[in-house]
Amino acid sequence: MSATTAAVPFWRAAGMTYIGYSNICAALVRNCLKEPFKSEAASREKVHFSIAKWADGKQEKPTVRTESDE
């Protein structure tokens, strides 16, 4: 079997990365859940991160943000 006819994962053939495919699958599963599991899964979906700016070679106080703050 040549390299051009070898089996390719369908997500790669669709031009996606595995992380993108995985995120879509996770969102579909979360949408299919019934309460109270759906609200528990939604609370775990939130992303928290901090941003720190630098001025004159020193780090300023970081600000904590969530994905919905943008």
PQR file with spaces between the fields and no chain letter, atoms N, CA, C, O and H, PARSE charges and radii, in Angstrom:
ATOM       1  N    MET     1       0.854   -1.171    0.000 -0.4000 1.5000
ATOM       2  CA   MET     1       0.000    0.000    0.000 -0.0000 2.0000
ATOM       3  C    MET     1       0.901    1.236    0.000  0.5500 1.7000
ATOM       4  O    MET     1       1.811    1.342    0.822 -0.5500 1.4000
ATOM       5  N    SER     2       0.656    2.144   -0.895 -0.4000 1.5000
ATOM       6  CA   SER     2       1.493    3.347   -0.960 -0.0000 2.0000
ATOM       7  C    SER     2       1.059    4.360    0.092  0.5500 1.7000
ATOM       8  O    SER     2      -0.013    4.244    0.685 -0.5500 1.4000
ATOM       9  H    SER     2      -0.083    2.058   -1.563  0.4000 1.0000
ATOM      10  N    ALA     3       1.904    5.341    0.306 -0.4000 1.5000
ATOM      11  CA   ALA     3       1.623    6.351    1.326 -0.0000 2.0000
ATOM      12  C    ALA     3       0.406    7.190    0.959  0.5500 1.7000
ATOM      13  O    ALA     3      -0.290    7.684    1.846 -0.5500 1.4000
ATOM      14  H    ALA     3       2.775    5.435   -0.176  0.4000 1.0000
ATOM      15  N    THR     4       0.138    7.360   -0.323 -0.4000 1.5000
ATOM      16  CA   THR     4      -1.005    8.183   -0.734 -0.0000 2.0000
ATOM      17  C    THR     4      -2.334    7.473   -0.551  0.5500 1.7000
ATOM      18  O    THR     4      -3.370    8.127   -0.431 -0.5500 1.4000
ATOM      19  H    THR     4       0.703    6.959   -1.045  0.4000 1.0000
ATOM      20  N    THR     5      -2.323    6.161   -0.527 -0.4000 1.5000
ATOM      21  CA   THR     5      -3.571    5.423   -0.346 -0.0000 2.0000
ATOM      22  C    THR     5      -3.728    4.875    1.064  0.5500 1.7000
ATOM      23  O    THR     5      -4.691    4.164    1.353 -0.5500 1.4000
ATOM      24  H    THR     5      -1.481    5.630   -0.624  0.4000 1.0000
ATOM      25  N    ALA     6      -2.795    5.201    1.936 -0.4000 1.5000
ATOM      26  CA   ALA     6      -2.882    4.720    3.319 -0.0000 2.0000
ATOM      27  C    ALA     6      -4.076    5.365    4.008  0.5500 1.7000
ATOM      28  O    ALA     6      -4.509    6.457    3.641 -0.5500 1.4000
ATOM      29  H    ALA     6      -2.013    5.779    1.702  0.4000 1.0000
ATOM      30  N    ALA     7      -4.588    4.685    4.995 -0.4000 1.5000
ATOM      31  CA   ALA     7      -5.744    5.197    5.739 -0.0000 2.0000
ATOM      32  C    ALA     7      -5.343    6.460    6.508  0.5500 1.7000
ATOM      33  O    ALA     7      -4.316    6.494    7.185 -0.5500 1.4000
ATOM      34  H    ALA     7      -4.236    3.798    5.293  0.4000 1.0000
ATOM      35  N    VAL     8      -6.166    7.480    6.389 -0.4000 1.5000
ATOM      36  CA   VAL     8      -5.947    8.750    7.084 -0.0000 2.0000
ATOM      37  C    VAL     8      -7.127    8.950    8.014  0.5500 1.7000
ATOM      38  O    VAL     8      -8.270    8.732    7.614 -0.5500 1.4000
ATOM      39  H    VAL     8      -7.001    7.453    5.839  0.4000 1.0000
ATOM      40  N    PRO     9      -6.870    9.365    9.261 -0.5600 1.5000
ATOM      41  CA   PRO     9      -8.004    9.632   10.157  0.2800 2.0000
ATOM      42  C    PRO     9      -8.959   10.640    9.517  0.5500 1.7000
ATOM      43  O    PRO     9      -8.521   11.590    8.868 -0.5500 1.4000
ATOM      44  N    PHE    10     -10.249   10.431    9.700 -0.4000 1.5000
ATOM      45  CA   PHE    10     -11.234   11.279    9.024 -0.0000 2.0000
ATOM      46  C    PHE    10     -11.132   12.731    9.451  0.5500 1.7000
ATOM      47  O    PHE    10     -11.414   13.623    8.651 -0.5500 1.4000
ATOM      48  H    PHE    10     -10.604    9.659   10.227  0.4000 1.0000
ATOM      49  N    TRP    11     -10.735   12.996   10.701 -0.4000 1.5000
ATOM      50  CA   TRP    11     -10.605   14.384   11.142 -0.0000 2.0000
ATOM      51  C    TRP    11      -9.453   15.067   10.428  0.5500 1.7000
ATOM      52  O    TRP    11      -9.516   16.268   10.165 -0.5500 1.4000
ATOM      53  H    TRP    11     -10.507   12.272   11.352  0.4000 1.0000
ATOM      54  N    ARG    12      -8.394   14.319   10.108 -0.4000 1.5000
ATOM      55  CA   ARG    12      -7.267   14.882    9.365 -0.0000 2.0000
ATOM      56  C    ARG    12      -7.670   15.101    7.903  0.5500 1.7000
ATOM      57  O    ARG    12      -7.301   16.109    7.299 -0.5500 1.4000
ATOM      58  H    ARG    12      -8.342   13.344   10.322  0.4000 1.0000
ATOM      59  N    ALA    13      -8.424   14.158    7.341 -0.4000 1.5000
ATOM      60  CA   ALA    13      -8.879   14.303    5.960 -0.0000 2.0000
ATOM      61  C    ALA    13      -9.811   15.501    5.811  0.5500 1.7000
ATOM      62  O    ALA    13      -9.901   16.090    4.734 -0.5500 1.4000
ATOM      63  H    ALA    13      -8.723   13.340    7.832  0.4000 1.0000
ATOM      64  N    ALA    14     -10.512   15.866    6.901 -0.4000 1.5000
ATOM      65  CA   ALA    14     -11.409   17.021    6.866 -0.0000 2.0000
ATOM      66  C    ALA    14     -10.660   18.325    7.113  0.5500 1.7000
ATOM      67  O    ALA    14     -11.265   19.397    7.115 -0.5500 1.4000
ATOM      68  H    ALA    14     -10.439   15.388    7.776  0.4000 1.0000
ATOM      69  N    GLY    15      -9.340   18.242    7.321 -0.4000 1.5000
ATOM      70  CA   GLY    15      -8.540   19.434    7.527 -0.0000 2.0000
ATOM      71  C    GLY    15      -8.560   19.938    8.955  0.5500 1.7000
ATOM      72  O    GLY    15      -8.282   21.112    9.200 -0.5500 1.4000
ATOM      73  H    GLY    15      -8.848   17.372    7.319  0.4000 1.0000
ATOM      74  N    MET    16      -8.882   19.074    9.900 -0.4000 1.5000
ATOM      75  CA   MET    16      -8.951   19.463   11.307 -0.0000 2.0000
ATOM      76  C    MET    16      -7.738   18.942   12.060  0.5500 1.7000
ATOM      77  O    MET    16      -7.057   18.024   11.603 -0.5500 1.4000
ATOM      78  H    MET    16      -9.108   18.120    9.702  0.4000 1.0000
ATOM      79  N    THR    17      -7.475   19.538   13.219 -0.4000 1.5000
ATOM      80  CA   THR    17      -6.489   18.982   14.138 -0.0000 2.0000
ATOM      81  C    THR    17      -7.223   18.053   15.095  0.5500 1.7000
ATOM      82  O    THR    17      -8.448   18.099   15.201 -0.5500 1.4000
ATOM      83  H    THR    17      -8.028   20.284   13.590  0.4000 1.0000
ATOM      84  N    TYR    18      -6.472   17.219   15.786 -0.4000 1.5000
ATOM      85  CA   TYR    18      -7.110   16.320   16.741 -0.0000 2.0000
ATOM      86  C    TYR    18      -7.734   17.094   17.889  0.5500 1.7000
ATOM      87  O    TYR    18      -8.789   16.708   18.393 -0.5500 1.4000
ATOM      88  H    TYR    18      -5.476   17.182   15.700  0.4000 1.0000
ATOM      89  N    ILE    19      -7.093   18.187   18.312 -0.4000 1.5000
ATOM      90  CA   ILE    19      -7.646   19.000   19.405 -0.0000 2.0000
ATOM      91  C    ILE    19      -8.989   19.602   18.991  0.5500 1.7000
ATOM      92  O    ILE    19      -9.934   19.613   19.779 -0.5500 1.4000
ATOM      93  H    ILE    19      -6.236   18.500   17.903  0.4000 1.0000
ATOM      94  N    GLY    20      -9.073   20.097   17.767 -0.4000 1.5000
ATOM      95  CA   GLY    20     -10.341   20.646   17.269 -0.0000 2.0000
ATOM      96  C    GLY    20     -11.430   19.587   17.223  0.5500 1.7000
ATOM      97  O    GLY    20     -12.560   19.826   17.647 -0.5500 1.4000
ATOM      98  H    GLY    20      -8.305   20.087   17.127  0.4000 1.0000
ATOM      99  N    TYR    21     -11.081   18.412   16.704 -0.4000 1.5000
ATOM     100  CA   TYR    21     -12.023   17.299   16.656 -0.0000 2.0000
ATOM     101  C    TYR    21     -12.468   16.895   18.062  0.5500 1.7000
ATOM     102  O    TYR    21     -13.650   16.654   18.307 -0.5500 1.4000
ATOM     103  H    TYR    21     -10.163   18.218   16.359  0.4000 1.0000
ATOM     104  N    SER    22     -11.508   16.825   18.975 -0.4000 1.5000
ATOM     105  CA   SER    22     -11.816   16.455   20.349 -0.0000 2.0000
ATOM     106  C    SER    22     -12.736   17.481   21.017  0.5500 1.7000
ATOM     107  O    SER    22     -13.647   17.104   21.753 -0.5500 1.4000
ATOM     108  H    SER    22     -10.547   17.021   18.776  0.4000 1.0000
ATOM     109  N    ASN    23     -12.508   18.763   20.769 -0.4000 1.5000
ATOM     110  CA   ASN    23     -13.362   19.804   21.335 -0.0000 2.0000
ATOM     111  C    ASN    23     -14.789   19.721   20.810  0.5500 1.7000
ATOM     112  O    ASN    23     -15.740   19.914   21.568 -0.5500 1.4000
ATOM     113  H    ASN    23     -11.767   19.069   20.171  0.4000 1.0000
ATOM     114  N    ILE    24     -14.949   19.439   19.534 -0.4000 1.5000
ATOM     115  CA   ILE    24     -16.282   19.297   18.951 -0.0000 2.0000
ATOM     116  C    ILE    24     -17.005   18.101   19.576  0.5500 1.7000
ATOM     117  O    ILE    24     -18.179   18.198   19.932 -0.5500 1.4000
ATOM     118  H    ILE    24     -14.177   19.283   18.918  0.4000 1.0000
ATOM     119  N    CYS    25     -16.302   16.980   19.706 -0.4000 1.5000
ATOM     120  CA   CYS    25     -16.909   15.784   20.308 -0.0000 2.0000
ATOM     121  C    CYS    25     -17.309   16.043   21.760  0.5500 1.7000
ATOM     122  O    CYS    25     -18.386   15.627   22.189 -0.5500 1.4000
ATOM     123  H    CYS    25     -15.348   16.901   19.417  0.4000 1.0000
ATOM     124  N    ALA    26     -16.456   16.722   22.513 -0.4000 1.5000
ATOM     125  CA   ALA    26     -16.764   17.013   23.916 -0.0000 2.0000
ATOM     126  C    ALA    26     -17.984   17.922   24.029  0.5500 1.7000
ATOM     127  O    ALA    26     -18.824   17.724   24.908 -0.5500 1.4000
ATOM     128  H    ALA    26     -15.582   17.060   22.165  0.4000 1.0000
ATOM     129  N    ALA    27     -18.090   18.919   23.145 -0.4000 1.5000
ATOM     130  CA   ALA    27     -19.247   19.816   23.170 -0.0000 2.0000
ATOM     131  C    ALA    27     -20.528   19.057   22.841  0.5500 1.7000
ATOM     132  O    ALA    27     -21.568   19.313   23.448 -0.5500 1.4000
ATOM     133  H    ALA    27     -17.408   19.079   22.432  0.4000 1.0000
ATOM     134  N    LEU    28     -20.469   18.137   21.897 -0.4000 1.5000
ATOM     135  CA   LEU    28     -21.647   17.338   21.547 -0.0000 2.0000
ATOM     136  C    LEU    28     -22.095   16.463   22.712  0.5500 1.7000
ATOM     137  O    LEU    28     -23.290   16.354   22.987 -0.5500 1.4000
ATOM     138  H    LEU    28     -19.624   17.929   21.403  0.4000 1.0000
ATOM     139  N    VAL    29     -21.145   15.847   23.389 -0.4000 1.5000
ATOM     140  CA   VAL    29     -21.481   15.005   24.538 -0.0000 2.0000
ATOM     141  C    VAL    29     -22.106   15.846   25.646  0.5500 1.7000
ATOM     142  O    VAL    29     -23.107   15.444   26.240 -0.5500 1.4000
ATOM     143  H    VAL    29     -20.174   15.936   23.165  0.4000 1.0000
ATOM     144  N    ARG    30     -21.513   17.028   25.933 -0.4000 1.5000
ATOM     145  CA   ARG    30     -22.065   17.892   26.980 -0.0000 2.0000
ATOM     146  C    ARG    30     -23.484   18.337   26.640  0.5500 1.7000
ATOM     147  O    ARG    30     -24.328   18.438   27.531 -0.5500 1.4000
ATOM     148  H    ARG    30     -20.700   17.355   25.450  0.4000 1.0000
ATOM     149  N    ASN    31     -23.758   18.606   25.359 -0.4000 1.5000
ATOM     150  CA   ASN    31     -25.105   19.027   24.965 -0.0000 2.0000
ATOM     151  C    ASN    31     -26.125   17.901   25.074  0.5500 1.7000
ATOM     152  O    ASN    31     -27.321   18.167   25.191 -0.5500 1.4000
ATOM     153  H    ASN    31     -23.073   18.525   24.636  0.4000 1.0000
ATOM     154  N    CYS    32     -25.681   16.660   25.038 -0.4000 1.5000
ATOM     155  CA   CYS    32     -26.597   15.521   25.118 -0.0000 2.0000
ATOM     156  C    CYS    32     -26.925   15.113   26.552  0.5500 1.7000
ATOM     157  O    CYS    32     -27.845   14.325   26.770 -0.5500 1.4000
ATOM     158  H    CYS    32     -24.709   16.444   24.943  0.4000 1.0000
ATOM     159  N    LEU    33     -26.201   15.628   27.516 -0.4000 1.5000
ATOM     160  CA   LEU    33     -26.428   15.241   28.904 -0.0000 2.0000
ATOM     161  C    LEU    33     -27.743   15.800   29.437  0.5500 1.7000
ATOM     162  O    LEU    33     -28.217   16.845   28.990 -0.5500 1.4000
ATOM     163  H    LEU    33     -25.454   16.268   27.339  0.4000 1.0000
ATOM     164  N    LYS    34     -28.313   15.095   30.387 -0.4000 1.5000
ATOM     165  CA   LYS    34     -29.515   15.561   31.075 -0.0000 2.0000
ATOM     166  C    LYS    34     -29.105   16.197   32.399  0.5500 1.7000
ATOM     167  O    LYS    34     -28.009   15.958   32.906 -0.5500 1.4000
ATOM     168  H    LYS    34     -27.928   14.246   30.750  0.4000 1.0000
ATOM     169  N    GLU    35     -29.994   17.002   32.943 -0.4000 1.5000
ATOM     170  CA   GLU    35     -29.726   17.628   34.242 -0.0000 2.0000
ATOM     171  C    GLU    35     -29.713   16.557   35.322  0.5500 1.7000
ATOM     172  O    GLU    35     -30.461   15.589   35.185 -0.5500 1.4000
ATOM     173  H    GLU    35     -30.884   17.197   32.531  0.4000 1.0000
ATOM     174  N    PRO    36     -28.941   16.651   36.358 -0.5600 1.5000
ATOM     175  CA   PRO    36     -28.048   17.735   36.765  0.2800 2.0000
ATOM     176  C    PRO    36     -26.653   17.607   36.158  0.5500 1.7000
ATOM     177  O    PRO    36     -25.792   18.450   36.408 -0.5500 1.4000
ATOM     178  N    PHE    37     -26.420   16.554   35.359 -0.4000 1.5000
ATOM     179  CA   PHE    37     -25.092   16.317   34.806 -0.0000 2.0000
ATOM     180  C    PHE    37     -24.685   17.394   33.803  0.5500 1.7000
ATOM     181  O    PHE    37     -23.506   17.728   33.683 -0.5500 1.4000
ATOM     182  H    PHE    37     -27.119   15.869   35.156  0.4000 1.0000
ATOM     183  N    LYS    38     -25.673   17.934   33.083 -0.4000 1.5000
ATOM     184  CA   LYS    38     -25.383   18.953   32.084 -0.0000 2.0000
ATOM     185  C    LYS    38     -24.826   20.226   32.733  0.5500 1.7000
ATOM     186  O    LYS    38     -23.851   20.791   32.238 -0.5500 1.4000
ATOM     187  H    LYS    38     -26.631   17.662   33.181  0.4000 1.0000
ATOM     188  N    SER    39     -25.429   20.677   33.824 -0.4000 1.5000
ATOM     189  CA   SER    39     -24.948   21.892   34.481 -0.0000 2.0000
ATOM     190  C    SER    39     -23.589   21.657   35.144  0.5500 1.7000
ATOM     191  O    SER    39     -22.761   22.567   35.194 -0.5500 1.4000
ATOM     192  H    SER    39     -26.221   20.218   34.226  0.4000 1.0000
ATOM     193  N    GLU    40     -23.352   20.446   35.654 -0.4000 1.5000
ATOM     194  CA   GLU    40     -22.041   20.130   36.237 -0.0000 2.0000
ATOM     195  C    GLU    40     -20.959   20.158   35.169  0.5500 1.7000
ATOM     196  O    GLU    40     -19.870   20.681   35.403 -0.5500 1.4000
ATOM     197  H    GLU    40     -24.024   19.706   35.614  0.4000 1.0000
ATOM     198  N    ALA    41     -21.248   19.600   33.998 -0.4000 1.5000
ATOM     199  CA   ALA    41     -20.271   19.591   32.905 -0.0000 2.0000
ATOM     200  C    ALA    41     -20.034   21.006   32.385  0.5500 1.7000
ATOM     201  O    ALA    41     -18.909   21.341   32.013 -0.5500 1.4000
ATOM     202  H    ALA    41     -22.133   19.175   33.808  0.4000 1.0000
ATOM     203  N    ALA    42     -21.067   21.835   32.355 -0.4000 1.5000
ATOM     204  CA   ALA    42     -20.918   23.214   31.894 -0.0000 2.0000
ATOM     205  C    ALA    42     -20.028   24.015   32.828  0.5500 1.7000
ATOM     206  O    ALA    42     -19.276   24.880   32.378 -0.5500 1.4000
ATOM     207  H    ALA    42     -21.980   21.562   32.658  0.4000 1.0000
ATOM     208  N    SER    43     -20.105   23.738   34.120 -0.4000 1.5000
ATOM     209  CA   SER    43     -19.258   24.469   35.064 -0.0000 2.0000
ATOM     210  C    SER    43     -17.791   24.084   34.912  0.5500 1.7000
ATOM     211  O    SER    43     -16.912   24.906   35.170 -0.5500 1.4000
ATOM     212  H    SER    43     -20.716   23.036   34.486  0.4000 1.0000
ATOM     213  N    ARG    44     -17.512   22.856   34.500 -0.4000 1.5000
ATOM     214  CA   ARG    44     -16.132   22.421   34.285 -0.0000 2.0000
ATOM     215  C    ARG    44     -15.567   22.911   32.960  0.5500 1.7000
ATOM     216  O    ARG    44     -14.356   22.857   32.747 -0.5500 1.4000
ATOM     217  H    ARG    44     -18.226   22.189   34.291  0.4000 1.0000
ATOM     218  N    GLU    45     -16.428   23.388   32.071 -0.4000 1.5000
ATOM     219  CA   GLU    45     -16.007   23.826   30.749 -0.0000 2.0000
ATOM     220  C    GLU    45     -15.322   25.194   30.773  0.5500 1.7000
ATOM     221  O    GLU    45     -14.571   25.526   29.855 -0.5500 1.4000
ATOM     222  H    GLU    45     -17.411   23.433   32.245  0.4000 1.0000
ATOM     223  N    LYS    46     -15.575   25.981   31.806 -0.4000 1.5000
ATOM     224  CA   LYS    46     -15.017   27.334   31.875 -0.0000 2.0000
ATOM     225  C    LYS    46     -13.498   27.294   31.966  0.5500 1.7000
ATOM     226  O    LYS    46     -12.919   26.420   32.612 -0.5500 1.4000
ATOM     227  H    LYS    46     -16.185   25.712   32.551  0.4000 1.0000
ATOM     228  N    VAL    47     -12.871   28.254   31.309 -0.4000 1.5000
ATOM     229  CA   VAL    47     -11.411   28.353   31.283 -0.0000 2.0000
ATOM     230  C    VAL    47     -11.002   29.604   32.038  0.5500 1.7000
ATOM     231  O    VAL    47     -11.519   30.689   31.774 -0.5500 1.4000
ATOM     232  H    VAL    47     -13.341   28.964   30.784  0.4000 1.0000
ATOM     233  N    HIS    48     -10.080   29.457   32.975 -0.4000 1.5000
ATOM     234  CA   HIS    48      -9.559   30.578   33.753 -0.0000 2.0000
ATOM     235  C    HIS    48      -8.076   30.728   33.444  0.5500 1.7000
ATOM     236  O    HIS    48      -7.348   29.738   33.368 -0.5500 1.4000
ATOM     237  H    HIS    48      -9.660   28.575   33.190  0.4000 1.0000
ATOM     238  N    PHE    49      -7.635   31.958   33.267 -0.4000 1.5000
ATOM     239  CA   PHE    49      -6.223   32.212   33.023 -0.0000 2.0000
ATOM     240  C    PHE    49      -5.875   33.596   33.533  0.5500 1.7000
ATOM     241  O    PHE    49      -6.760   34.408   33.804 -0.5500 1.4000
ATOM     242  H    PHE    49      -8.227   32.762   33.329  0.4000 1.0000
ATOM     243  N    SER    50      -4.595   33.860   33.660 -0.4000 1.5000
ATOM     244  CA   SER    50      -4.159   35.184   34.118 -0.0000 2.0000
ATOM     245  C    SER    50      -3.257   35.816   33.071  0.5500 1.7000
ATOM     246  O    SER    50      -2.524   35.129   32.360 -0.5500 1.4000
ATOM     247  H    SER    50      -3.877   33.201   33.439  0.4000 1.0000
ATOM     248  N    ILE    51      -3.327   37.127   32.991 -0.4000 1.5000
ATOM     249  CA   ILE    51      -2.511   37.895   32.057 -0.0000 2.0000
ATOM     250  C    ILE    51      -1.690   38.879   32.878  0.5500 1.7000
ATOM     251  O    ILE    51      -2.226   39.605   33.715 -0.5500 1.4000
ATOM     252  H    ILE    51      -3.923   37.686   33.568  0.4000 1.0000
ATOM     253  N    ALA    52      -0.393   38.894   32.631 -0.4000 1.5000
ATOM     254  CA   ALA    52       0.484   39.833   33.326 -0.0000 2.0000
ATOM     255  C    ALA    52       1.241   40.644   32.283  0.5500 1.7000
ATOM     256  O    ALA    52       1.871   40.081   31.388 -0.5500 1.4000
ATOM     257  H    ALA    52       0.042   38.304   31.951  0.4000 1.0000
ATOM     258  N    LYS    53       1.179   41.954   32.400 -0.4000 1.5000
ATOM     259  CA   LYS    53       1.908   42.832   31.497 -0.0000 2.0000
ATOM     260  C    LYS    53       3.271   43.141   32.101  0.5500 1.7000
ATOM     261  O    LYS    53       3.452   43.104   33.318 -0.5500 1.4000
ATOM     262  H    LYS    53       0.667   42.412   33.127  0.4000 1.0000
ATOM     263  N    TRP    54       4.212   43.441   31.236 -0.4000 1.5000
ATOM     264  CA   TRP    54       5.566   43.774   31.651 -0.0000 2.0000
ATOM     265  C    TRP    54       5.859   45.204   31.258  0.5500 1.7000
ATOM     266  O    TRP    54       5.547   45.622   30.143 -0.5500 1.4000
ATOM     267  H    TRP    54       4.065   43.471   30.248  0.4000 1.0000
ATOM     268  N    ALA    55       6.455   45.958   32.162 -0.4000 1.5000
ATOM     269  CA   ALA    55       6.853   47.334   31.889 -0.0000 2.0000
ATOM     270  C    ALA    55       8.211   47.581   32.526  0.5500 1.7000
ATOM     271  O    ALA    55       8.408   47.289   33.706 -0.5500 1.4000
ATOM     272  H    ALA    55       6.709   45.619   33.068  0.4000 1.0000
ATOM     273  N    ASP    56       9.139   48.113   31.758 -0.4000 1.5000
ATOM     274  CA   ASP    56      10.488   48.411   32.244 -0.0000 2.0000
ATOM     275  C    ASP    56      11.169   47.186   32.847  0.5500 1.7000
ATOM     276  O    ASP    56      11.892   47.298   33.838 -0.5500 1.4000
ATOM     277  H    ASP    56       8.978   48.350   30.800  0.4000 1.0000
ATOM     278  N    GLY    57      10.942   46.035   32.259 -0.4000 1.5000
ATOM     279  CA   GLY    57      11.588   44.812   32.718 -0.0000 2.0000
ATOM     280  C    GLY    57      11.006   44.207   33.976  0.5500 1.7000
ATOM     281  O    GLY    57      11.569   43.257   34.520 -0.5500 1.4000
ATOM     282  H    GLY    57      10.355   45.944   31.455  0.4000 1.0000
ATOM     283  N    LYS    58       9.874   44.745   34.457 -0.4000 1.5000
ATOM     284  CA   LYS    58       9.239   44.208   35.668 -0.0000 2.0000
ATOM     285  C    LYS    58       7.809   43.806   35.363  0.5500 1.7000
ATOM     286  O    LYS    58       7.112   44.455   34.582 -0.5500 1.4000
ATOM     287  H    LYS    58       9.417   45.517   34.015  0.4000 1.0000
ATOM     288  N    GLN    59       7.392   42.730   35.991 -0.4000 1.5000
ATOM     289  CA   GLN    59       6.043   42.226   35.794 -0.0000 2.0000
ATOM     290  C    GLN    59       5.063   43.008   36.651  0.5500 1.7000
ATOM     291  O    GLN    59       5.275   43.197   37.849 -0.5500 1.4000
ATOM     292  H    GLN    59       7.958   42.203   36.625  0.4000 1.0000
ATOM     293  N    GLU    60       3.973   43.466   36.011 -0.4000 1.5000
ATOM     294  CA   GLU    60       2.910   44.127   36.763 -0.0000 2.0000
ATOM     295  C    GLU    60       2.008   43.067   37.382  0.5500 1.7000
ATOM     296  O    GLU    60       2.154   41.877   37.099 -0.5500 1.4000
ATOM     297  H    GLU    60       3.801   43.313   35.038  0.4000 1.0000
ATOM     298  N    LYS    61       1.083   43.497   38.220 -0.4000 1.5000
ATOM     299  CA   LYS    61       0.177   42.565   38.887 -0.0000 2.0000
ATOM     300  C    LYS    61      -0.700   41.851   37.833  0.5500 1.7000
ATOM     301  O    LYS    61      -1.333   42.504   37.004 -0.5500 1.4000
ATOM     302  H    LYS    61       0.965   44.463   38.450  0.4000 1.0000
ATOM     303  N    PRO    62      -0.728   40.521   37.875 -0.5600 1.5000
ATOM     304  CA   PRO    62      -1.540   39.795   36.885  0.2800 2.0000
ATOM     305  C    PRO    62      -3.035   39.972   37.140  0.5500 1.7000
ATOM     306  O    PRO    62      -3.473   40.150   38.276 -0.5500 1.4000
ATOM     307  N    THR    63      -3.799   39.919   36.062 -0.4000 1.5000
ATOM     308  CA   THR    63      -5.256   39.968   36.167 -0.0000 2.0000
ATOM     309  C    THR    63      -5.808   38.598   35.787  0.5500 1.7000
ATOM     310  O    THR    63      -5.406   38.015   34.780 -0.5500 1.4000
ATOM     311  H    THR    63      -3.444   39.775   35.139  0.4000 1.0000
ATOM     312  N    VAL    64      -6.721   38.095   36.592 -0.4000 1.5000
ATOM     313  CA   VAL    64      -7.337   36.794   36.336 -0.0000 2.0000
ATOM     314  C    VAL    64      -8.550   37.011   35.456  0.5500 1.7000
ATOM     315  O    VAL    64      -9.382   37.880   35.716 -0.5500 1.4000
ATOM     316  H    VAL    64      -7.048   38.568   37.410  0.4000 1.0000
ATOM     317  N    ARG    65      -8.636   36.198   34.399 -0.4000 1.5000
ATOM     318  CA   ARG    65      -9.736   36.323   33.458 -0.0000 2.0000
ATOM     319  C    ARG    65     -10.341   34.951   33.185  0.5500 1.7000
ATOM     320  O    ARG    65      -9.730   33.919   33.460 -0.5500 1.4000
ATOM     321  H    ARG    65      -7.960   35.492   34.188  0.4000 1.0000
ATOM     322  N    THR    66     -11.535   34.962   32.648 -0.4000 1.5000
ATOM     323  CA   THR    66     -12.175   33.733   32.185 -0.0000 2.0000
ATOM     324  C    THR    66     -12.378   33.867   30.698  0.5500 1.7000
ATOM     325  O    THR    66     -12.243   34.952   30.132 -0.5500 1.4000
ATOM     326  H    THR    66     -12.032   35.801   32.424  0.4000 1.0000
ATOM     327  N    GLU    67     -12.698   32.776   30.081 -0.4000 1.5000
ATOM     328  CA   GLU    67     -12.874   32.751   28.640 -0.0000 2.0000
ATOM     329  C    GLU    67     -13.965   33.715   28.186  0.5500 1.7000
ATOM     330  O    GLU    67     -13.864   34.271   27.092 -0.5500 1.4000
ATOM     331  H    GLU    67     -12.808   31.895   30.541  0.4000 1.0000
ATOM     332  N    SER    68     -14.994   33.929   28.983 -0.4000 1.5000
ATOM     333  CA   SER    68     -16.118   34.792   28.611 -0.0000 2.0000
ATOM     334  C    SER    68     -15.809   36.271   28.773  0.5500 1.7000
ATOM     335  O    SER    68     -16.595   37.102   28.318 -0.5500 1.4000
ATOM     336  H    SER    68     -15.075   33.478   29.872  0.4000 1.0000
ATOM     337  N    ASP    69     -14.680   36.640   29.412 -0.4000 1.5000
ATOM     338  CA   ASP    69     -14.315   38.046   29.612 -0.0000 2.0000
ATOM     339  C    ASP    69     -13.838   38.711   28.334  0.5500 1.7000
ATOM     340  O    ASP    69     -13.832   39.939   28.261 -0.5500 1.4000
ATOM     341  H    ASP    69     -14.041   35.966   29.781  0.4000 1.0000
ATOM     342  N    GLU    70     -13.449   37.970   27.353 -0.4000 1.5000
ATOM     343  CA   GLU    70     -12.835   38.555   26.150 -0.0000 2.0000
ATOM     344  C    GLU    70     -13.820   39.256   25.280  0.5500 1.7000
ATOM     345  O    GLU    70     -13.450   39.795   24.237 -0.5500 1.4000
ATOM     346  H    GLU    70     -13.454   36.972   27.413  0.4000 1.0000
